[in-house]
Each structure stands twice: as C-alpha cells, then as structure tokens.
Amino acid sequence: MTIGSEPTLRALRYRDAPRKHRRRLWIIVPLVLVVIVATLLVVLNIAGRAVAEEYIANKVEESLPAGVEGDVHVRIRGVFLLVQYLSGWMDEVDLSSDDLTVQGVPVTANVQLHGVPVDTSKRVERLTGGAVLDERAVQAVLKGQGYPGDVALTGGAVEYTDETQLFGATVQYVLTARPSLSAGRLDLAPQSAAVRSGGVDLDATALLERVAPDGISVCVAQYLPEAIAIDSLLVGDGSARVSLSGRDVLLTSDALSRTGSCS
C-alpha cells in the first residue's frame, strides 16, 4: 500500500476467520442453504401445480361424454404436489365449470374429488359437489321429456305454464308444483292450478284432473354418469341447486358415457 492510497479490502476466507466467527458460519451457512432449497421447492411446487392443473383440465375435457361440452377449471389442493404425486394419490382435486352444457341443458357445476389416483384407470374414492340450473335449464329438461311449456322458479316452487284444448278452445293454464326427488326422478306434485286465458271457467281440481292427473315426473338421472347420484334439490328464485355424490367413481370416457336411468 502506498502513502495516500486507499486500504485494499480483502474478503475474509473461512480458514482465516477467528474461531468464534467460524462457529457462526457453521450455523449461518446451513440456514441459508435450507432457505434456498425451501424457496426452490415452493417455486417448483407452484410451477408444477399450474402445469398439472392445466393437464388435468385438458384430460377431463377430452373425457367428457358425447353431448357434454364446456371449459373445465381445476385446482389441486394440498401442500406439496410432488409428495402427493409420488404417493400415487392426490388428496383433493376441485373441478368447476361456468359454461357446461349437458345434452343442451346449461349448467354451472362444481365437483370435489377426494382420493384421486394418479393412474386414471383406478377409481376416485369419493366425489361430492353440486350443480346450479337456471329456469332455462329446468325448462330444457322438461321439454326434452315431453313438457314443452314455460318454467318459472320461485319461493321453493316450480310454476309450469302450458296450453291445452278444453271444450273446443285453446286454454292457457299454470300449475304451481312442489319438487321432490325419487329414484333419479324429479317429481312435480301440483299444489294449485289456474286458467290464464281461453275463456273457460274451470276450478283448480277439475283443471288438474285434465292436464296433470298424476303430476309431472321426469328422469334426471339420465343426465349424469351412473356412478353419480343426486342427493338433494333446493329451488330458489330463478334457479335450482342439486347436490351430487358418488363413491368409487371411474373418470374414463367410457365410464362417464354410461349414464343413469330411472325405474
């Protein structure tokens, strides 16, 4: 070093450090390495999760049976995806769609898969979820099974408006019915009826005997894979929500194409 020049700074090497500083380095270095590795694992987990979710969504969309269309969104639950993958099972996978159509019926659906095998030839342990149908969807279901009238959902009831021939005149009538589920069927038990137009004076009892003596009953199981059951139905204002469940569900194209039936 020359006179007037700045002192030269030299990095302290581990072997040149005092003993007490060495002990600190022994503590700090492993901690730094742990933080780096943990950060890398988190980054890889996030990146891998995004890729896996996109892959599953594409596979599910490809496996949708004929007559079912829509974009599927996937979210894999759980902390470490790699650990789940190596175990051969995913803890929980959530599927959702806001633009699903089932045989022409618009549906908003969300499904939770519990115990999902990495090997898609194996069965999912348990499935829960639900679907929301608006008035257009319920109307499409009824129309597809011979009831072409209009539907309104209100106050837990279903209002069905249609036309019929009475005494040589075309009469428009409205039925107010309470919905229920039974063996895969949606049953609408009429509570009241009224003539809306047509100039025919007919009381509710006589009208019901003519247009719906046994009520209205449609099969809804045919819109779902046979391994999935409808557990409950809740009718609100403008929409209806159904709860779904299933066990040992196979998610292959063939399995999803086998729809339920009604007795």
C-alpha positions in Angstrom: 0.0 0.0 0.0 1.4 3.4 -1.0 1.1 6.6 1.1 -2.2 8.4 0.4 -3.8 5.4 -1.3 -7.0 3.7 0.0 -6.5 0.5 2.0 -7.2 -2.7 0.0 -10.2 -4.7 1.3 -9.8 -8.4 1.1 -12.7 -10.9 1.5 -12.3 -12.9 4.7 -11.8 -16.6 4.0 -13.3 -19.2 6.3 -9.8 -20.5 7.2 -8.6 -17.0 8.0 -11.6 -16.2 10.2 -11.2 -16.2 14.0 -12.6 -19.3 15.7 -15.7 -17.7 17.1 -16.6 -16.4 13.6 -16.1 -19.9 12.2 -18.7 -21.2 14.6 -21.2 -18.5 13.4 -20.5 -19.5 9.8 -21.3 -23.2 10.7 -24.7 -22.0 11.8 -25.4 -19.4 9.1 -24.4 -21.5 6.1 -26.8 -24.4 6.7 -29.7 -22.0 7.4 -29.0 -20.1 4.2 -29.0 -23.4 2.3 -32.2 -24.5 3.9 -33.9 -21.2 2.9 -32.6 -21.6 -0.7 -33.8 -25.2 -1.0 -37.2 -24.3 0.6 -37.6 -21.4 -1.8 -36.8 -23.6 -4.8 -39.3 -26.3 -3.6 -42.0 -23.7 -3.3 -41.3 -22.3 -6.7 -41.2 -25.8 -8.3 -44.4 -26.7 -6.4 -46.2 -23.7 -7.7 -45.0 -24.1 -11.3 -45.6 -27.9 -11.2 -49.1 -27.4 -9.8 -50.0 -25.0 -12.6 -48.8 -27.4 -15.2 -50.6 -30.3 -13.5 -53.9 -28.4 -13.2 -53.8 -27.5 -16.9 -53.0 -31.1 -17.9 -55.9 -32.5 -15.7 -58.3 -29.9 -17.1 -57.4 -30.9 -20.7 -57.8 -34.6 -19.9 -61.2 -34.0 -18.2 -62.4 -32.0 -21.2 -61.3 -34.8 -23.6 -63.1 -37.4 -21.4 -66.4 -35.6 -21.4 -69.0 -37.9 -22.9 -70.9 -37.1 -26.1 -73.5 -34.3 -25.5 -71.4 -32.7 -22.8 -69.4 -29.6 -23.6 -67.7 -26.8 -21.7 -64.4 -25.4 -20.2 -63.3 -27.1 -17.0 -61.2 -25.4 -14.4 -59.0 -27.5 -12.0 -57.4 -26.7 -8.6 -55.3 -29.3 -6.8 -55.5 -29.0 -3.0 -52.8 -30.0 -0.5 -49.4 -28.6 0.3 -46.7 -30.4 -1.7 -47.8 -31.7 -5.1 -44.6 -33.8 -5.6 -45.2 -35.7 -2.4 -48.8 -36.5 -3.4 -47.7 -37.5 -6.9 -45.0 -39.9 -5.7 -47.5 -41.5 -3.3 -49.8 -42.2 -6.3 -52.7 -40.3 -4.9 -53.9 -36.7 -4.8 -55.7 -35.6 -1.6 -58.3 -33.4 -3.3 -58.9 -32.1 -6.8 -61.6 -29.4 -7.4 -63.3 -29.2 -10.8 -65.6 -26.4 -11.8 -67.3 -25.0 -15.0 -69.4 -22.0 -15.6 -70.4 -22.8 -19.1 -71.2 -26.5 -19.1 -73.9 -27.9 -21.3 -75.4 -31.4 -20.8 -77.4 -32.6 -23.7 -78.2 -29.0 -24.5 -79.0 -28.1 -20.9 -76.9 -25.2 -19.5 -75.4 -26.0 -16.1 -72.9 -24.4 -13.7 -71.1 -27.1 -11.8 -68.5 -27.7 -9.1 -67.2 -31.0 -8.0 -64.7 -32.1 -5.3 -62.8 -35.3 -5.9 -61.3 -36.9 -2.7 -58.6 -39.6 -3.0 -57.7 -39.1 -6.7 -55.4 -41.7 -8.2 -52.5 -40.6 -10.5 -53.3 -43.7 -12.5 -56.6 -42.7 -14.3 -57.6 -46.3 -14.7 -58.2 -46.5 -11.0 -61.3 -45.2 -9.2 -61.7 -41.9 -7.3 -62.5 -42.8 -3.7 -65.2 -40.2 -3.2 -67.0 -37.4 -5.1 -69.1 -34.5 -3.8 -70.4 -31.4 -5.4 -73.3 -29.6 -6.9 -74.8 -28.0 -10.0 -76.9 -24.9 -10.5 -79.7 -24.9 -13.1 -81.5 -21.7 -14.1 -85.0 -21.6 -15.4 -83.9 -22.2 -19.0 -82.1 -25.4 -17.9 -85.1 -26.8 -16.0 -87.3 -25.9 -18.9 -85.0 -27.7 -21.3 -85.1 -30.8 -19.1 -88.9 -30.8 -19.1 -89.1 -30.1 -22.8 -86.8 -33.0 -23.6 -89.3 -35.3 -21.9 -92.5 -34.1 -23.4 -93.4 -31.0 -21.4 -92.9 -28.0 -23.8 -94.3 -25.3 -21.6 -92.6 -22.4 -19.8 -91.0 -22.7 -16.4 -90.5 -20.2 -13.5 -88.8 -21.0 -10.3 -89.9 -19.0 -7.2 -90.3 -19.5 -3.5 -89.3 -23.1 -3.5 -91.9 -24.0 -6.1 -92.0 -24.7 -9.8 -94.5 -22.8 -12.0 -95.3 -24.6 -15.2 -97.3 -22.7 -17.9 -98.7 -24.5 -21.0 -101.7 -24.8 -23.3 -104.3 -27.5 -23.8 -107.6 -28.0 -25.6 -110.7 -27.8 -23.4 -114.2 -27.8 -24.7 -113.0 -27.0 -28.2 -111.0 -24.0 -27.1 -107.3 -23.4 -26.6 -106.7 -22.7 -22.9 -103.5 -21.5 -21.3 -103.0 -22.7 -17.7 -100.4 -22.5 -15.0 -99.6 -25.2 -12.4 -97.7 -24.5 -9.2 -95.9 -27.6 -8.0 -93.6 -28.7 -5.2 -90.5 -30.5 -6.5 -89.0 -33.7 -4.9 -86.5 -36.4 -5.9 -87.2 -40.1 -6.0 -85.0 -42.9 -7.6 -83.4 -40.5 -10.0 -86.6 -38.8 -11.0 -87.7 -35.2 -10.5 -91.4 -35.3 -9.4 -93.5 -32.1 -9.5 -96.6 -32.5 -7.3 -99.2 -29.8 -8.3 -100.4 -27.7 -5.4 -102.6 -25.4 -7.4 -103.8 -24.6 -10.9 -105.4 -21.8 -12.7 -106.7 -20.9 -16.2 -104.9 -17.8 -17.6 -106.7 -17.4 -20.9 -109.1 -19.1 -23.1 -112.5 -18.0 -21.7 -113.1 -21.3 -19.9 -114.3 -21.2 -16.3 -112.8 -24.3 -14.6 -111.9 -24.8 -11.0 -108.4 -26.0 -9.9 -109.4 -29.5 -9.1 -111.1 -30.1 -12.4 -108.2 -28.5 -14.3 -105.6 -30.7 -12.6 -107.6 -33.8 -13.4 -107.5 -32.9 -17.1 -103.9 -31.6 -17.5 -101.8 -33.4 -14.8 -103.8 -36.1 -13.0 -100.5 -37.8 -11.9 -98.4 -34.6 -11.6 -95.3 -34.2 -13.7 -92.3 -36.6 -13.5 -89.1 -36.5 -15.5 -85.9 -38.6 -15.3 -82.9 -36.5 -14.4 -80.5 -39.5 -13.7 -80.0 -39.8 -17.5 -78.0 -36.5 -17.5 -75.4 -37.9 -15.1 -72.9 -40.8 -15.1 -74.4 -43.9 -13.5 -71.9 -43.7 -10.6 -73.1 -40.3 -9.5 -76.3 -39.8 -7.6 -78.5 -36.7 -7.0 -78.9 -36.3 -3.2 -81.0 -33.2 -2.8 -82.7 -30.4 -4.7 -83.1 -26.8 -3.5 -85.3 -24.5 -5.5 -84.8 -20.7 -5.1 -85.9 -17.7 -7.0 -84.8 -18.1 -10.6 -82.6 -21.2 -10.1 -82.3 -24.7 -8.6 -79.3 -26.3 -7.0 -78.8 -30.1 -6.9 -76.3 -31.8 -4.6 -74.3 -34.7 -6.1 -72.2 -37.5 -4.6 -70.5 -40.8 -5.6 -68.0 -43.4 -4.4 -65.5 -45.4 -6.4 -66.0 -43.2 -9.4 -64.1 -44.1 -12.6 -63.3 -41.0 -14.7 -62.6 -42.6 -18.1 -64.5 -41.6 -21.2 -66.4 -45.0 -21.3 -67.4 -44.8 -17.6 -68.6 -41.2 -17.9 -70.6 -42.1 -21.0 -72.6 -44.7 -19.1 -75.5 -42.5 -17.8 -78.0 -43.4 -15.1 -81.6 -44.5 -15.6 -84.9 -44.3 -13.7 -87.0 -47.1 -12.5 
